[in-house]
C-alpha cells in the first residue's frame, strides 16, 4: 500500500514538473517580451509612450484560422495566440484619424498620420520581427487593453502581449506603411467564402507580408473583411515608391466591393464618394472630416516644391484636433511622421509638438 501511494505521488510530481516545464517553455519568450517594455515619456497626466520588442513567435494564420465571426471570436483568437492558458479580457476600439503622403525634396517618401480618439490613451511602440515576415514598427493604443500604465501590475504587462494584433498604424522594412480610419457607414461583413480577417489583423497582415502598396491591396482582396467594434473602416497604405492608396469597401455596392483609390490624403470619409462629402458636418454613410482633408491639402499646396519633414508636421498640426465630448474622432492622441525611404519614424503624443520621439524599423 505504501509503495502504491509513493508511486502515485511520484507520478503526480512528474506531471506537475512536466506541466511547469511546458508552461515555462511556452512563456519564456513572452516573459522576455514584457521585460523589454520601456517608458519613453513622462507626462503628468499619466498617458505616455512606451516601447516593446515582440520576442515570442506568433502565427497570424492561426488567429485567422480560428474562425472570426464577430468581435468576441476575434478577441478569443488574439488571446489564444498571445496569452495561451491565461484568462484575459480586451476591448475592441474605434479609430478616428487623418493620413496623407508626400515626397520631399530629397526624394524621401513620407506618410503623416494623426490618430484621433475622444478617450485619452497611452501608446505602445511595437517592434516585430516575425519568423516568416518583415520587420516592422507600429503603434497600439494601450487604453484598449486597460494597460495605460503597463508597469503597474503583472496583469497589465501580460495584456501588452496582444500588442502586435491591435496596432492602428505602422511601417515595415520594405517601406510599406498603413493606417486605419473609421467611417460612418454600416460595418463591412463580407461573406464570399474567403478566409475572414478583422480590422487590426489586416494591419498586421500588411506589415508582416506586403512589400509594396500593390501587394498590400492584393493581400486584402484575398480575405473577407469583418469590421470590428460595430464600426466601418478604411485603410490608407503608402510604400517607398510613393504609391498612396485608400482601400475602401464601397457602401453603395451590395457585396461591399473592395476599391483601392490613389490619393494624397484621407480622413473619415469615402474618397470614392468625395463629391458627396461637405466639410464641418456629417454626410450620412459617406463620412465626415472633409475639413481636415482640406487643411492637409492646403498645407501641401502652400509648400509644394519645397516639401521637407517639416511639411509633414505642419500638415499634421493643421489637421490635429482638440478634445470634444461629442465627437468620437476628436482629440489627437498621437501624430507620426513615417519615412518610408529611410525606414524611420517620429511621434508626438497628444499634440506635444515640442516633444518628438524618434524610432526606426530596426532598433
C-alpha positions as CSV (number, residue, x, y, z in Angstrom):
1,X,0.0,0.0,0.0
2,X,2.8,2.4,0.9
3,X,4.5,1.6,-2.4
4,X,1.3,2.4,-4.3
5,X,1.0,5.7,-2.6
6,X,4.6,6.5,-3.3
7,X,4.2,5.7,-7.0
8,X,1.1,7.8,-7.2
9,X,2.9,10.7,-5.5
10,X,5.9,10.3,-7.8
11,X,3.5,10.2,-10.8
12,X,1.7,13.4,-9.7
13,X,5.1,15.1,-9.1
14,X,6.3,14.1,-12.6
15,X,3.0,15.5,-14.1
16,X,3.5,18.7,-12.2
17,X,7.1,19.1,-13.2
18,X,6.2,18.4,-16.9
19,X,3.4,21.0,-16.7
20,X,5.7,23.6,-15.1
21,X,8.4,23.0,-17.7
22,X,5.9,23.2,-20.5
23,X,4.4,26.4,-19.1
24,X,7.9,28.0,-18.7
25,X,8.8,26.9,-22.2
26,X,5.6,28.5,-23.6
27,X,6.1,31.7,-21.7
28,X,9.8,32.2,-21.7
29,X,9.9,34.4,-24.8
30,X,6.7,36.1,-23.6
31,X,8.4,37.0,-20.4
32,X,11.3,38.4,-22.4
33,X,8.8,40.4,-24.4
34,X,7.2,42.1,-21.3
35,X,10.7,42.6,-19.8
36,X,11.6,44.7,-22.8
37,X,8.9,47.3,-22.1
38,X,10.4,50.8,-21.7
39,X,8.7,54.1,-20.8
40,X,9.8,56.8,-23.3
41,X,7.9,59.9,-22.0
42,X,6.8,61.1,-18.6
43,X,3.7,63.3,-18.7
44,X,1.9,64.4,-15.6
45,X,-1.5,63.1,-16.9
46,X,-0.1,59.5,-16.8
47,X,-0.7,58.9,-20.5
48,X,2.7,58.1,-22.0
49,X,4.6,56.5,-24.9
50,X,6.2,53.1,-24.3
51,X,8.1,50.6,-26.4
52,X,8.4,46.8,-26.5
53,X,10.1,44.1,-28.6
54,X,7.9,41.2,-29.5
55,X,10.2,38.2,-28.9
56,X,7.7,35.4,-29.0
57,X,6.8,33.6,-32.2
58,X,3.2,34.4,-33.2
59,X,1.1,32.9,-36.0
60,X,-1.3,35.3,-37.7
61,X,-2.5,32.4,-39.8
62,X,-3.5,30.5,-36.6
63,X,-5.5,33.6,-35.5
64,X,-7.3,33.8,-38.8
65,X,-7.9,30.0,-39.0
66,X,-9.6,30.2,-35.5
67,X,-12.7,31.4,-37.4
68,X,-13.6,35.0,-36.9
69,X,-17.4,35.7,-37.0
70,X,-17.8,38.6,-34.5
71,X,-15.9,40.8,-32.0
72,X,-15.8,38.1,-29.4
73,X,-14.3,35.4,-31.7
74,X,-11.7,37.9,-32.9
75,X,-10.7,38.7,-29.3
76,X,-10.7,35.0,-28.4
77,X,-8.4,34.2,-31.3
78,X,-6.0,37.0,-30.4
79,X,-5.9,36.0,-26.7
80,X,-5.4,32.3,-27.6
81,X,-2.3,33.2,-29.6
82,X,-0.8,35.9,-27.3
83,X,-1.9,34.7,-23.9
84,X,-2.4,30.9,-24.0
85,X,-3.7,29.3,-20.8
86,X,-4.3,32.7,-19.1
87,X,-7.8,34.2,-18.8
88,X,-7.8,37.8,-20.0
89,X,-10.1,40.5,-21.4
90,X,-9.5,43.2,-24.0
91,X,-11.9,45.8,-25.6
92,X,-12.4,46.5,-29.2
93,X,-11.6,50.1,-30.2
94,X,-12.9,52.8,-32.5
95,X,-10.5,54.8,-34.7
96,X,-10.6,58.4,-35.9
97,X,-7.7,60.0,-37.8
98,X,-6.0,61.7,-40.8
99,X,-3.4,60.2,-43.1
100,X,-1.5,61.5,-46.1
101,X,1.6,61.0,-48.2
102,X,4.2,63.2,-49.8
103,X,7.7,63.0,-51.4
104,X,10.2,65.6,-50.0
105,X,12.9,67.5,-51.9
106,X,15.4,64.8,-51.2
107,X,13.2,62.1,-52.7
108,X,12.2,60.6,-49.4
109,X,8.6,59.3,-49.2
110,X,6.6,60.1,-46.0
111,X,3.3,59.1,-44.5
112,X,1.8,61.5,-42.0
113,X,-0.7,60.1,-39.6
114,X,-2.9,61.6,-36.8
115,X,-4.7,59.1,-34.6
116,X,-7.7,60.8,-33.1
117,X,-9.9,59.3,-30.4
118,X,-12.1,61.0,-27.8
119,X,-10.7,59.0,-24.9
120,X,-7.1,59.6,-23.8
121,X,-4.7,56.7,-24.1
122,X,-1.0,55.7,-23.7
123,X,0.7,54.4,-26.8
124,X,2.9,51.4,-27.3
125,X,5.7,51.4,-29.9
126,X,5.7,47.8,-31.0
127,X,8.7,46.2,-32.7
128,X,8.0,42.9,-34.5
129,X,10.4,40.5,-36.2
130,X,8.2,37.7,-37.4
131,X,10.0,34.5,-38.4
132,X,8.3,34.4,-41.8
133,X,7.6,38.1,-42.4
134,X,9.1,41.6,-42.5
135,X,10.3,43.6,-39.5
136,X,8.1,46.5,-38.5
137,X,7.4,49.2,-36.0
138,X,3.8,50.1,-35.2
139,X,1.7,51.8,-32.6
140,X,-1.1,50.4,-30.4
141,X,-3.5,52.3,-28.0
142,X,-3.0,50.8,-24.6
143,X,-6.3,52.0,-23.3
144,X,-7.9,49.4,-25.5
145,X,-6.4,46.7,-23.3
146,X,-6.7,48.6,-20.0
147,X,-3.0,49.0,-19.7
148,X,-2.3,52.7,-19.9
149,X,0.4,52.1,-17.2
150,X,1.8,48.7,-18.2
151,X,4.3,48.6,-15.4
152,X,1.5,49.0,-12.8
153,X,0.9,45.2,-12.5
154,X,1.7,41.8,-13.9
155,X,-1.8,41.6,-15.4
156,X,-1.2,44.8,-17.4
157,X,2.2,43.7,-18.6
158,X,0.7,40.4,-19.8
159,X,-2.1,42.3,-21.6
160,X,0.5,44.1,-23.7
161,X,1.4,40.7,-25.3
162,X,-1.6,41.3,-27.5
163,X,0.0,44.5,-28.9
164,X,1.0,43.0,-32.4
165,X,-2.6,42.4,-33.1
166,X,-4.1,45.7,-32.0
167,X,-1.8,48.2,-33.8
168,X,-3.5,51.1,-35.5
169,X,-0.7,52.2,-37.8
170,X,2.8,51.1,-38.7
171,X,5.6,50.7,-41.2
172,X,7.7,47.6,-42.3
173,X,11.2,47.1,-43.5
174,X,10.1,47.3,-47.1
175,X,8.8,50.8,-46.6
176,X,5.1,49.9,-46.6
177,X,3.1,52.0,-44.1
178,X,-0.6,51.5,-43.2
179,X,-3.1,53.2,-41.0
180,X,-6.8,52.6,-40.2
181,X,-9.5,55.3,-40.1
182,X,-13.1,55.0,-39.0
183,X,-16.2,55.7,-41.2
184,X,-19.9,56.4,-40.6
185,X,-21.3,53.6,-42.8
186,X,-22.6,50.2,-41.8
187,X,-19.8,47.8,-40.8
188,X,-18.4,45.5,-43.5
189,X,-19.4,41.8,-43.1
190,X,-18.2,40.2,-46.3
191,X,-19.2,36.6,-46.8
192,X,-17.9,35.3,-50.1
193,X,-16.2,32.1,-48.8
194,X,-12.7,33.6,-48.4
195,X,-10.9,33.5,-45.0
196,X,-12.2,36.2,-42.7
197,X,-9.9,38.9,-41.4
198,X,-10.7,41.6,-38.9
199,X,-9.7,45.3,-38.9
200,X,-6.5,45.4,-36.9
201,X,-5.4,41.9,-38.1
202,X,-5.4,43.3,-41.6
203,X,-2.9,45.9,-40.4
204,X,-0.6,43.1,-39.0
205,X,-1.1,41.1,-42.3
206,X,0.1,44.1,-44.4
207,X,3.1,44.9,-42.1
208,X,4.2,41.2,-42.0
209,X,3.6,40.3,-45.6
210,X,3.4,43.2,-48.1
211,X,6.5,44.6,-49.9
212,X,4.5,47.3,-51.8
213,X,1.1,49.0,-51.8
214,X,0.1,46.8,-54.7
215,X,0.9,43.7,-52.7
216,X,-1.0,45.0,-49.7
217,X,-4.1,45.6,-51.8
218,X,-3.9,42.1,-53.3
219,X,-3.5,40.6,-49.9
220,X,-6.6,42.4,-48.6
221,X,-8.5,41.3,-51.7
222,X,-7.8,37.6,-50.7
223,X,-9.9,37.9,-47.5
224,X,-13.4,38.7,-46.5
225,X,-13.4,41.7,-44.2
226,X,-15.0,41.9,-40.8
227,X,-15.2,45.4,-39.4
228,X,-14.8,45.2,-35.6
229,X,-16.4,47.1,-32.8
230,X,-19.7,47.9,-34.7
231,X,-17.9,50.5,-36.9
232,X,-16.8,50.7,-40.5
233,X,-13.3,51.5,-41.6
234,X,-10.9,52.1,-44.5
235,X,-7.1,51.8,-44.7
236,X,-4.5,54.2,-46.1
237,X,-1.4,52.5,-47.5
238,X,1.8,54.0,-48.8
239,X,5.1,52.5,-49.9
240,X,8.6,53.6,-50.7
241,X,7.7,54.4,-54.3
242,X,5.1,57.0,-53.1
243,X,2.1,54.8,-54.1
244,X,-0.5,56.1,-51.7
245,X,-4.0,54.5,-51.9
246,X,-7.1,54.3,-49.8
247,X,-8.6,50.8,-49.5
248,X,-12.3,51.0,-49.1
249,X,-15.4,48.7,-49.1
250,X,-17.9,50.6,-51.2
251,X,-21.2,51.3,-49.2
252,X,-23.1,51.6,-52.4
253,X,-22.1,48.1,-53.5
254,X,-24.4,45.2,-52.5
255,X,-21.4,43.0,-51.7
256,X,-19.2,45.9,-50.4
257,X,-16.8,45.7,-53.3
258,X,-13.2,46.5,-52.3
259,X,-11.8,49.5,-54.1
260,X,-8.2,50.9,-53.9
261,X,-8.0,54.6,-54.9
262,X,-4.8,56.6,-55.3
263,X,-5.0,59.8,-53.2
264,X,-2.6,62.2,-51.4
265,X,-4.7,62.3,-48.2
266,X,-7.7,60.9,-46.4
267,X,-9.7,61.4,-43.3
268,X,-13.0,59.8,-42.1
269,X,-15.0,59.8,-45.4
270,X,-15.1,57.6,-48.5
271,X,-12.6,59.0,-51.1
272,X,-14.6,57.2,-53.8
273,X,-17.6,59.4,-52.9
274,X,-15.7,62.6,-52.2
275,X,-18.1,64.7,-54.2
276,X,-20.9,63.8,-51.7
277,X,-18.9,65.0,-48.7
278,X,-19.0,68.5,-47.3
279,X,-16.8,70.0,-44.6
280,X,-17.8,70.5,-40.9
281,X,-20.8,68.2,-41.0
282,X,-21.8,64.6,-41.1
283,X,-22.6,63.3,-44.5
284,X,-24.6,60.2,-43.8
285,X,-23.0,56.9,-44.9
286,X,-20.3,58.8,-46.8
287,X,-18.5,60.1,-43.7
288,X,-17.1,63.2,-42.2
289,X,-13.8,65.1,-41.7
290,X,-13.6,66.8,-45.1
291,X,-12.3,70.0,-43.3
292,X,-9.3,68.1,-42.1
293,X,-8.6,66.7,-45.5
294,X,-8.9,70.2,-46.9
295,X,-6.5,71.5,-44.3
296,X,-3.8,68.9,-45.2
297,X,-4.2,69.7,-48.9
298,X,-3.9,73.4,-48.2
299,X,-0.5,72.9,-46.5
300,X,0.7,70.6,-49.3
301,X,-0.3,73.2,-51.9
302,X,1.3,76.1,-50.0
303,X,4.6,74.2,-49.6
304,X,4.6,72.5,-53.0
305,X,8.1,72.2,-54.4
306,X,9.7,72.6,-51.0
307,X,8.5,69.5,-49.1
308,X,10.5,68.5,-46.1
309,X,9.8,66.6,-42.9
310,X,8.6,69.9,-41.5
311,X,5.8,69.8,-44.1
312,X,4.6,66.6,-42.7
313,X,4.4,68.1,-39.2
314,X,2.8,71.3,-40.5
315,X,0.1,69.2,-42.2
316,X,-0.5,67.0,-39.1
317,X,-0.7,70.1,-36.9
318,X,-3.3,71.7,-39.3
319,X,-5.5,68.6,-39.1
320,X,-5.0,67.9,-35.4
321,X,-8.0,68.1,-33.1
322,X,-8.6,69.2,-29.5
323,X,-10.9,67.1,-27.3
324,X,-14.6,67.2,-27.9
325,X,-17.0,65.2,-25.7
326,X,-19.5,64.9,-28.6
327,X,-17.1,63.7,-31.3
328,X,-15.5,60.2,-31.1
329,X,-13.0,61.2,-33.8
330,X,-11.7,64.2,-31.9
331,X,-8.7,64.6,-29.5
332,X,-5.5,63.7,-31.5
333,X,-3.7,61.0,-29.4
334,X,-0.6,60.7,-31.5
335,X,0.9,62.1,-34.6
336,X,3.5,60.1,-36.6
337,X,5.7,61.0,-39.5
338,X,6.8,57.8,-41.2
339,X,9.8,58.0,-43.6
340,X,9.2,55.1,-46.0
341,X,12.6,55.6,-47.6
342,X,15.0,55.5,-44.7
343,X,12.6,53.4,-42.5
344,X,12.4,55.8,-39.6
345,X,9.5,57.5,-37.8
346,X,8.9,60.4,-35.4
347,X,6.0,60.5,-33.0
348,X,4.4,63.2,-30.8
349,X,1.9,62.3,-28.1
350,X,-1.3,64.3,-27.7
351,X,-0.2,67.4,-29.5
352,X,3.0,67.9,-27.5
353,X,4.7,69.2,-30.7
354,X,8.0,70.1,-28.9
355,X,8.5,66.6,-27.6
356,X,9.1,64.2,-30.5
357,X,10.4,60.7,-30.1
358,X,12.3,59.0,-33.0
359,X,12.4,55.3,-33.9
360,X,13.3,53.0,-36.8
361,X,12.1,49.7,-38.1
362,X,15.4,48.1,-36.9
363,X,16.2,49.3,-33.4
